[in-house]
Amino acid sequence: MALKKTQLLDIQSVTGIATVGIFTVGVTQTAGGVGVASTSYIKNIIMHNTGLGTARVSMYVNPNLTPGPALAVTANRFLRIDLAPNETTFFESTYPIVMTNNDTLSVEVNAPDVGGTGIGSAVNFIVNGDTDV
């Protein structure tokens, strides 16, 4: 198999309050028609809050989640951040996050402690990395 350096997903917009599985290895079609991802390596994730209030954004890697509901399991969370309106942030791991068959990247958009309700918040996600297809 060939390793493709690519944007793993087209821009994914998640409206709060919600938990959504945005990428599942072995199920999700990658951006640009590259194919269905097998082993994938997430290098970075760009997040932008297009909403009017602050939104709390959490990200999870759920291992071997045979296609089913998105999960927000605290033990699988690797990022939790409050994004102000019109704010963009960037997450990059020092080593790529390796995902194999049925591992799922889930995102949660929720209310922050202060500055917003989370309701109606819209956060855009761009996931970049490499994949074997």
Summary of the structure (lengths in Angstrom):
residues: 133
radius of gyration: 14.3
end to end distance: 6.2
largest distance: 47.6
contacts: 433
relative contact order: 0.40
helix: 5%
strand: 55%
